[in-house]
Amino acid sequence: MKKILLLTLPFATLLTLSCGNNKEQQQAAAATEKALAESKKAFRAVEDLNNDYREIPDEKMLENGGQNSAIYGEMKKRYKAQMAEFKKEVESTGAKFIVVIITPEVGPGITNRTRYGHPFIKSTCTELGVEYYDLSPAIAVQNPDIITQAPKDGHWSKKGAIFLADQIEPILKKYSTFRTTTTYKETERTETFGDLAPGSDEIMDGGKNIPYRVVANAQGLRMNEDVKFPKTKQHILFMGGSQIYSPFLDNDFITTTLLAKRHPEMVIMNSGMISGCTDDFLSLWKEKAKYSEPDVVIVQTNGTDITDLFFTNRNHLARSKQPYYPSAEEEKYFRNTYRK
């Protein structure tokens, strides 16, 4: 009898484990199916909204009332709320939160989005206690034919990337000893920290006949090396739009790569995205960028990030792929502007 029990107990154990594994697999499959259904539902909702509201507001939003218009006032409130939440989220990890204002819209080419946006961004940062650096004055005195890809494009040239690295380097040196104690277990950490295809290596063009090479590491960041854990170096995370992503330049020539070469004692991470704004940066941070365990987070912004928060822009370009429905003020503005 004893022998029979000895033989039976392992079988029973295996049967229990098998049932347990099957249950976990069923739960995982159900969760995946639910997420897929929700994603499809959101996609259809966004499609419907884009069919009903096709136009994306431009500079006209700031005409006939300018910075005091009701619709611009709503966008500013939205921007301020997101920046406040962003600061809170980053600082809850013990990381340093820094804002840099970077834009090619300077001098004669300045637009109302910059003219009205930058003073508001600076006053918002001051009110929220956010350390910020406005690089616009330094950019304004440069020759755009040298620091950008003009006349084909307004993004950084190789010399422009060097110029930007020179402007940012004092910030890195100021906080070179800043550290956070927040860490994540491997079971908690997301596989990617950025939105690029992990491990991709592509030649892009952007339709401007300026081919450039984009390399993403295993974690979806625009950098040539993977981020390793546990940390042995200070982690610096750059977040922002195309001024950080740097289209039309190979990885080797973008600002973050140049800074990484200057500071081998730091891990410089680039999560920049084309057409991104504060809404995208915040969602990326909460979803996965925070798991890169940055000690310092440097967020690039400019005046376009305010007007880009209009619901039709979000439905066309937001990384979340979730539907954005118009507020009463947005609906009013849209009808008055595009449905006359």
N, C-alpha and C positions, 0 to 999 in steps of 0.2 A: 504493500500500500504506500509505503514511504517513497518508493521509487516512482510510482505513478504520479504522486504529488510533485515530485521534483521535475518530472517531465512536463506536467501540466502547467505549472506556474509560469515558466518562460513563455509558453504558448499564449497563456492568458494575458501576460504582460505585452507581448507583441500585438495581440488583438486590440488591447486598449490603446497602445501607441498608434496603431494603424487607424483606429476610429478617430483618435485625437487629430492625427495628421489630416485625415479626410475632412474633418469638421473645419480645421483651419483653412484647408484648401478651398472648401466650399464658401467660407466666409470671405476669403480673399477674392474669389471669383465673383461673389455677389457685390463686393465693394467696387471691384473693377467695372462690373456691368452698370452699377449705379452711377459711377463717375462718368462713364462713357455716355450714358443716357442724358445726364445733366449737361455734359459738354455739347452734345448734339442739340439739345434744347436751347442752350445759350447761343450756339452758332446760328440757329434759325431765327432767334429773336434779333440778333445783330443784323442778319441779312435783311429782315423785314424793316428794321429801323433805317438801314442804309438805303433801302429802296424808297422809303417815305421821306427821308431827310438826307438828300444827296450832297448838298453844298457844305463846304467847310469854310467858316468865316476867315477873312483875311484882315488886312490893315483897315478895311472899312469899318470894322467894329469900333475903332477909336476915332472915327469922324463924327461930326454932328453931336458933340457932347464930350468927346475925348475922354480924358481920365475920369471925368465925373459922371459918365453915362451909367445907367442902372445896370446894364448887362456886364460892363467892365467891373463895376463894384462887386457884383456877385462872383466873378472869376477871381478877383483879388481875395475875397473872403475864403474861397475854396483853396487858393494857393496857401494862404496863411495857415489855415487849419491843417493842411497836409504837412507843411514845414514844421509846425508845432508837434504833430504826431511823429514825424520823422526824427526830430531831435530827441523826443522822449524814448522812442524805440532804440535808437543807437546808444544813447547814454545809459539805458537800462542794462546794457551789456558791459558798461564801464569804458567804452571806446570814446575817443575824442571826435566830436562832430564839427566839421568845418565846411563852410560854403565858399565857393569861388565863382565870381561872375565873369564869364568868358563869352564873348560874342564878336563876330567879325563886323557887326553893324556899328561902325564908328565914323566920325568925321562927316563928310558930305553924304555918306550912305546911311546915316542913322534913320531909323524908322520910329513911328510913334510907339510901337511896342517896346522899343528900347528906351525912348525918351521918357515915357511914363512908367515903364516897368522897373527900371533900375533903382530910382529913388524909393519906390515902394518896397522892393526886395531888401534894400539896405535898412529901411526903417523897420521892416518886419523882423529882420535878423537882430537888430538892436533891441527891439521890444521883447523878443524871445530869448535874448541872451546867447545868441549864436555868433560865434566868431566868423567873420567874413572878410574876404579880400576881393576888391573890385579891380580886375586887371584891364578894364576898358581904357583908362587913361594911357597905360603903357602900350596897349595895342594901337590906339588912335594915332600915335606919332610914328608908327612903323609904315614902311612902304608896302602896300598890299600886293604889289607885283612881286615882292620878295618873300613875304611870309605866308602867302596863300597861293593857290593854284590858278589865280587870275591870269587870263580872262575866262578860262574854262569853268572854274569853280572857286568858291570862296573859302574852302577848307584849307587846313594847314599844308604848306609845302614842307620839304625837308628842313629848310632853314627856319620855317615857322614853328615846327615841332621843337627845334633846338631853343628858339626864343621862348616858347611856352615852358619848356623844362627849366630854363633859367629863372623864369618868374615864380615857378612853384617850388623850386629847390629850397629857398629860405624857410618855407612852411615846414618842409620835411625836417630840416635841421633844427627848427625850433622845437619840434615834438619828437625828436629822435630817441628820447628815453621814455616816451609815454607808453605804458603797457596796461592792458586789461587782464584781469584774472579769469575772465569767462572762458570756459572750454566746453566742448561737446563730446559726448561719447560717439564712437563710430556708429552705433545703432541709431543715434539721433541725427547724425550729419547727413545732409542731402548729397546726392551723387554729384550734382552740379551747383555752381554758385552764380553762373552767368547764363545768358540765353543762346549763346552760339552752340552749334552742333559739336558735341564733345569730340576732340581729336581730329577735327576737320582741317583741311589744308586746301584752300580754294583761290583761284584767280578771279577777282571780281572786276567789274567795269563801271557799273552805275549808269550806263548809257551815255557817258561823256568821253569815251575813248581815252580814259586814263586808267589803264589796268593796274591793279594792285593785289598783293598777296595777303590773304587773311588766314592766319593760323590760330586755332583755338586749342587750348590744353584739354586734358581729360575732364576738367571741371567746367567747360564752356566759357572760359574767360579768354580775352584776346591777349594771350601771352604764350611764349614758347615753352615754358616749363610748367610742370604740374606743381600745385601747392601741396606741401607735405605736412603730415601730422605725426606725432605731436610737434608743436611749433618750436623752432630753435632760433628764429629770427623775428624781428618786428614785422607785423603785417600791416600794409597800407592798402586800403581799398579805394579805388577811384570809381565814382558813379557819375553818370551824366549822359548827355546826348552825343551828337556826332562830333562835338568839339573834343570829347574824350575818346570816343571810338576811333576817330581819325580816318575817314574814308580817303581813298586815293593815295595812301601811303602803305608800303609793305610793313609788316610787323616790326622789322628791324629798325625802322625810322620813326616810329610814333613816339610821342612824348613819354609815355609810361615805360617803354623799353629803354629809352635813353636814361631815364631816372634810375631804372633798375641796374644799368651798367655802371652808373656813377656811385650807386649805393648797394654794393653786394651784401651788406649787412642787413638789408631790408628785403622783404618780399613785396614787390609792387604789383598789385592786381588791377586789371582793367575790365570792368563790367559795363563799359559804355555801350550805348545802343543808338542806332540811327532813328531819328524822329521821336526820341523819348522825351518825357517831361516828368515833373515831380511825382505825378500819379504813378508812373511806371517805375521810377526809382524806389518809391516807397513800397510798392507791391513786391518788387524784386527782393528788396531787403528782407521783408517779413517772410517771404516764401522760401528763400534759399541763400541769399548773399551773406546774411549774418553768420551762417555756419562756416564761413571762411575764417572766422575768429579774427577780424581786423582790430588792430589797436587804434588806428586812426582812419576815419572815413571822410574823404574829401568829395563833396558833391558839387558838380558844375551846374550852374543854372544861368538863365538870362530872361529878358522880358518876354520872349516867345512862350516860355513855360506857363505864363499866366493865361494868355488867350488860347493856348492849346488845350486848356481844360474845358473848353466848350464841348457839349455832349456829342456833336457830330464828329468832331476831331477824334474824340475818344473811341467812338464806335468804329471809325475807320482805322485807327492806328494803335490803340491801347494794347499792351502786351497781355492783359488779363483775358481778352476775348470774351468779356462779359458785357451784356447790354447796358448802355447808359441811356436813361430816359430823360427827356427835357424837363427842367423846372418850369414854372409858370413864366419866369422872366426870359428863359431861353426860348420857349415856345413863342412868346410874343415877339422877341427879336427876330427869330427865324421867319415867322409869318410876315412881319413888316418888311423884312429885307429881301426875301427870296420868293414870296408868293403874291407880290403886287399884281 
